[in-house]
């Protein structure tokens, strides 16, 4: 009898542990991001457009970048042209400055440039007609901040200028002193505390939505400004527009829309943390501290779970 009771108790504990690891489908009042995502609707998410998606493939994995033609259309078009010409293949990560950026390009200037040789600065754009989910919190660098199609954005006013902000994971175009030298042959990703002093000084062309850890965890460069010595450079296998990659080899990712009620709830959950660990809610949040949830498409998750169960 004692053995039978112990067996039943063990089974009950195992079932309870399994239930604790599986979030319920719905939460009347989500208390954290995990619960919010679990209770979200399919319409709260949007699939990445493969024509606006770049795959940066390294030896240890894939970094996925969502491009932002709404903010830098000519720069994005030239980057797509470079990728389609396989211009980036065989180049390298050349700089990893702690708490700042990871940067890649052609360190030996060995490749003839493809496409545009000079481009006008696309550091800002008109705020008129730009979808904008405003954050009510004050900002140090701009009159207003918020989100537009997944990007953290600042603006002077609804009828003024707007620009994408330098938050973690944002992708910008390197340049010399002359703004016209920014053509997409050098790109960088923010891997540290948001360097908002760069806002309106470089063209932001997108955001890393998957695989940022493959860049941010690389060894720091030992030369000035975090540049790598030649033997430290990390080779780039390829950069492709996702449209040009066979469908079976694409990552079926979707991101939470920033114009839905679920995202507003997410902002509030992060502004005033109600997790048991927090004792004093902050009461405000910085635009760069609002995460953008990204996940594999629900159907793909189900397929993976079914395959794992076989």
C-alpha positions as CSV (number, residue, x, y, z in Angstrom):
1,X,0.0,0.0,0.0
2,X,2.8,2.4,0.9
3,X,4.6,1.6,-2.3
4,X,1.4,2.2,-4.3
5,X,0.8,5.6,-2.6
6,X,4.4,6.6,-3.2
7,X,4.0,5.7,-6.9
8,X,0.7,7.7,-7.2
9,X,2.4,10.7,-5.4
10,X,5.4,10.5,-7.8
11,X,3.0,10.5,-10.8
12,X,1.1,13.4,-9.4
13,X,4.2,15.4,-8.9
14,X,5.5,14.6,-12.4
15,X,2.2,15.7,-13.9
16,X,2.2,18.9,-11.8
17,X,5.8,19.7,-13.0
18,X,4.8,19.1,-16.6
19,X,1.8,21.4,-16.3
20,X,3.9,24.1,-14.7
21,X,6.2,24.0,-17.8
22,X,3.3,24.2,-20.2
23,X,1.7,27.7,-20.1
24,X,-2.1,27.7,-20.5
25,X,-3.6,28.9,-23.7
26,X,-5.4,31.9,-22.1
27,X,-4.8,34.3,-19.3
28,X,-7.5,36.7,-18.2
29,X,-4.8,39.1,-16.8
30,X,-1.4,38.2,-18.1
31,X,1.2,38.9,-15.4
32,X,4.3,38.7,-17.6
33,X,5.5,38.5,-21.2
34,X,5.4,34.7,-21.3
35,X,1.7,34.7,-20.3
36,X,0.9,37.5,-22.7
37,X,2.4,35.7,-25.7
38,X,0.6,32.5,-24.7
39,X,-2.7,34.3,-24.7
40,X,-2.1,36.3,-27.9
41,X,-4.3,35.8,-31.0
42,X,-2.9,34.9,-34.4
43,X,-3.9,38.3,-35.6
44,X,-1.5,39.9,-33.1
45,X,1.4,38.5,-35.2
46,X,2.7,39.1,-38.7
47,X,5.0,37.0,-40.8
48,X,8.3,38.4,-42.1
49,X,8.1,39.6,-45.7
50,X,10.9,37.5,-47.4
51,X,11.7,40.4,-49.8
52,X,12.4,42.6,-46.7
53,X,14.4,39.9,-44.9
54,X,18.2,39.3,-45.0
55,X,19.9,36.1,-43.9
56,X,23.4,36.6,-42.6
57,X,25.0,33.2,-42.4
58,X,28.0,32.6,-40.2
59,X,29.8,29.3,-39.5
60,X,27.8,29.0,-36.2
61,X,24.4,30.0,-37.4
62,X,22.1,32.4,-39.0
63,X,21.3,36.0,-38.2
64,X,17.9,37.3,-39.5
65,X,17.5,41.0,-40.3
66,X,14.2,42.7,-41.1
67,X,14.9,45.6,-43.5
68,X,13.2,49.0,-43.1
69,X,12.6,50.6,-46.5
70,X,10.2,53.0,-45.0
71,X,13.1,54.8,-43.4
72,X,16.0,54.4,-45.9
73,X,14.5,53.1,-49.2
74,X,17.6,53.8,-51.4
75,X,20.0,52.3,-48.9
76,X,17.8,49.2,-48.5
77,X,17.5,48.8,-52.3
78,X,21.3,49.0,-52.6
79,X,21.9,46.4,-49.9
80,X,19.5,44.1,-51.6
81,X,21.4,44.6,-54.8
82,X,24.7,43.8,-53.1
83,X,23.2,40.7,-51.5
84,X,21.8,39.5,-54.9
85,X,25.2,40.0,-56.5
86,X,26.7,37.9,-53.6
87,X,29.0,40.8,-52.9
88,X,29.0,40.2,-49.1
89,X,30.0,36.5,-49.4
90,X,33.5,35.9,-48.0
91,X,33.7,39.3,-46.2
92,X,34.1,39.4,-42.5
93,X,33.0,40.8,-39.2
94,X,35.8,43.3,-38.7
95,X,34.9,45.1,-35.5
96,X,33.4,44.2,-32.2
97,X,33.5,47.1,-29.8
98,X,32.3,46.3,-26.3
99,X,28.9,47.8,-25.4
100,X,28.7,49.4,-28.8
101,X,28.6,47.7,-32.2
102,X,29.5,44.7,-34.3
103,X,30.5,45.8,-37.8
104,X,31.2,44.0,-41.1
105,X,32.6,44.9,-44.5
106,X,35.5,44.4,-46.9
107,X,38.6,45.0,-44.8
108,X,41.0,44.5,-47.8
109,X,38.9,46.6,-50.2
110,X,39.3,43.6,-52.5
111,X,35.8,43.7,-54.1
112,X,34.7,46.1,-56.8
113,X,31.6,47.9,-55.6
114,X,28.2,46.9,-57.1
115,X,25.3,49.3,-57.5
116,X,25.3,52.9,-56.1
117,X,28.6,54.6,-55.5
118,X,27.1,57.5,-53.5
119,X,23.7,57.9,-51.8
120,X,21.9,60.9,-50.3
121,X,21.6,60.8,-46.5
122,X,18.5,59.0,-45.3
123,X,18.9,59.8,-41.7
124,X,15.3,61.1,-41.2
125,X,12.0,61.1,-43.0
126,X,8.7,62.9,-42.8
127,X,6.5,61.8,-40.0
128,X,3.4,62.5,-42.1
129,X,1.7,59.2,-43.0
130,X,4.0,57.1,-40.9
131,X,2.2,54.5,-38.7
132,X,3.1,55.4,-35.2
133,X,2.2,53.8,-31.9
134,X,3.2,56.5,-29.4
135,X,4.9,55.7,-26.1
136,X,3.5,58.0,-23.3
137,X,6.8,58.0,-21.5
138,X,9.2,61.0,-21.8
139,X,12.4,60.6,-23.8
140,X,15.8,62.2,-23.4
141,X,16.5,62.5,-27.1
142,X,13.2,63.3,-28.8
143,X,9.9,65.0,-28.3
144,X,8.0,61.8,-28.9
145,X,9.0,58.1,-29.2
146,X,7.0,55.0,-30.2
147,X,6.9,52.2,-32.7
148,X,6.3,51.8,-36.4
149,X,6.0,48.4,-38.0
150,X,8.2,46.8,-35.4
151,X,10.8,49.5,-35.2
152,X,11.5,51.9,-32.3
153,X,11.0,55.4,-33.7
154,X,11.4,59.0,-32.6
155,X,9.8,62.1,-34.1
156,X,9.6,65.8,-33.5
157,X,5.8,65.9,-34.1
158,X,3.1,64.2,-36.1
159,X,3.8,66.7,-39.0
160,X,7.6,66.9,-38.4
161,X,10.6,64.6,-38.8
162,X,10.8,60.9,-37.8
163,X,13.7,58.5,-37.5
164,X,14.5,55.0,-36.4
165,X,16.4,55.0,-33.0
166,X,19.6,53.2,-32.2
167,X,18.3,50.5,-29.9
168,X,19.9,47.1,-29.3
169,X,19.8,45.0,-32.5
170,X,19.3,47.9,-34.9
171,X,21.2,47.8,-38.1
172,X,22.9,50.9,-39.5
173,X,25.1,51.9,-42.4
174,X,28.8,52.8,-41.8
175,X,30.2,55.8,-43.4
176,X,33.1,58.3,-43.6
177,X,32.7,62.0,-42.7
178,X,30.8,62.5,-46.0
179,X,27.2,61.2,-45.5
180,X,27.1,60.2,-49.2
181,X,29.8,57.5,-48.5
182,X,27.1,55.4,-46.7
183,X,26.1,52.9,-49.4
184,X,25.7,49.6,-47.5
185,X,29.1,48.1,-48.1
186,X,29.7,48.6,-44.4
187,X,27.0,47.7,-41.9
188,X,26.9,47.6,-38.1
189,X,24.5,46.2,-35.5
190,X,24.1,47.7,-32.0
191,X,25.1,45.1,-29.4
192,X,25.3,47.3,-26.3
193,X,23.5,50.1,-24.5
194,X,21.5,52.1,-27.0
195,X,23.9,54.8,-28.5
196,X,21.2,57.3,-29.2
197,X,23.8,60.0,-30.0
198,X,24.0,58.3,-33.4
199,X,20.3,59.0,-34.2
200,X,20.0,61.2,-37.2
201,X,23.7,60.8,-38.0
202,X,23.5,57.5,-39.9
203,X,20.9,55.6,-42.0
204,X,19.1,52.9,-40.1
205,X,18.2,50.1,-42.5
206,X,16.6,47.4,-40.3
207,X,16.7,45.4,-37.1
208,X,18.1,42.0,-36.1
209,X,15.0,39.9,-35.2
210,X,16.7,36.5,-34.8
211,X,20.2,35.3,-33.9
212,X,21.6,38.6,-32.3
213,X,23.5,36.4,-29.8
214,X,25.7,35.1,-32.6
215,X,27.1,38.6,-33.0
216,X,26.9,40.0,-29.5
217,X,28.8,37.0,-28.0
218,X,31.8,37.3,-30.3
219,X,35.2,38.1,-28.8
220,X,35.9,41.8,-28.4
221,X,38.3,43.3,-30.8
222,X,41.8,44.1,-29.5
223,X,42.6,47.1,-31.8
224,X,41.5,50.7,-31.4
225,X,37.7,51.1,-31.4
226,X,37.3,47.3,-31.1
227,X,38.6,46.5,-34.6
228,X,39.8,43.0,-35.1
229,X,43.4,42.2,-35.9
230,X,43.4,40.3,-39.3
231,X,43.6,36.9,-37.6
232,X,40.6,37.7,-35.4
233,X,38.2,38.5,-38.3
234,X,35.0,36.3,-38.4
235,X,34.2,35.2,-42.0
236,X,30.8,35.8,-43.4
237,X,29.6,32.8,-45.4
238,X,26.8,34.6,-47.2
239,X,24.2,37.3,-47.0
240,X,21.0,36.6,-49.0
241,X,17.6,38.2,-49.4
242,X,15.2,35.6,-48.1
243,X,13.2,35.6,-51.3
244,X,16.2,34.2,-53.0
245,X,16.6,31.3,-50.5
246,X,14.6,28.1,-51.2
247,X,11.4,28.1,-49.2
248,X,12.4,24.9,-47.3
249,X,15.5,26.7,-46.1
250,X,13.9,29.8,-44.8
251,X,13.1,30.4,-41.1
252,X,9.3,30.7,-40.6
253,X,9.4,33.7,-38.2
254,X,6.7,36.0,-37.2
255,X,6.9,39.1,-35.0
256,X,4.3,40.7,-32.8
257,X,2.6,43.7,-34.4
258,X,3.2,47.0,-32.7
259,X,-0.2,48.4,-33.6
260,X,-2.4,45.9,-31.6
261,X,-3.8,45.9,-28.0
262,X,-1.5,42.9,-27.1
263,X,1.6,45.1,-27.7
264,X,0.1,47.9,-25.6
265,X,-0.4,45.3,-22.8
266,X,3.2,44.2,-23.3
267,X,4.5,47.8,-22.9
268,X,2.5,48.2,-19.6
269,X,3.8,44.9,-18.3
270,X,7.4,46.0,-18.9
271,X,6.7,49.5,-17.6
272,X,5.3,48.2,-14.3
273,X,6.7,44.7,-13.7
274,X,4.3,42.6,-11.6
275,X,6.6,39.6,-11.5
276,X,7.0,38.4,-7.9
277,X,10.7,39.4,-7.9
278,X,10.0,43.1,-8.4
279,X,9.1,45.1,-5.3
280,X,9.1,48.6,-6.8
281,X,7.6,49.1,-10.2
282,X,9.5,51.6,-12.3
283,X,6.4,53.4,-13.6
284,X,8.0,54.3,-16.9
285,X,10.0,52.7,-19.7
286,X,12.6,53.7,-22.3
287,X,11.7,53.0,-25.9
288,X,14.8,50.8,-26.2
289,X,13.7,48.7,-23.3
290,X,10.5,47.5,-24.9
291,X,11.2,44.1,-26.5
292,X,9.7,42.9,-29.8
293,X,8.5,39.4,-29.4
294,X,9.6,37.1,-32.3
295,X,8.8,33.4,-32.7
296,X,8.6,30.6,-35.2
297,X,5.3,30.4,-36.9
298,X,2.7,28.4,-34.8
299,X,2.3,25.8,-37.5
300,X,6.0,25.2,-37.6
301,X,6.2,24.9,-33.8
302,X,3.5,22.2,-34.0
303,X,5.3,20.4,-36.7
304,X,8.6,20.4,-34.6
305,X,6.7,19.2,-31.5
306,X,5.1,16.4,-33.5
307,X,8.5,15.4,-35.0
308,X,10.1,15.4,-31.6
309,X,7.3,13.2,-30.2
310,X,7.9,10.5,-32.8
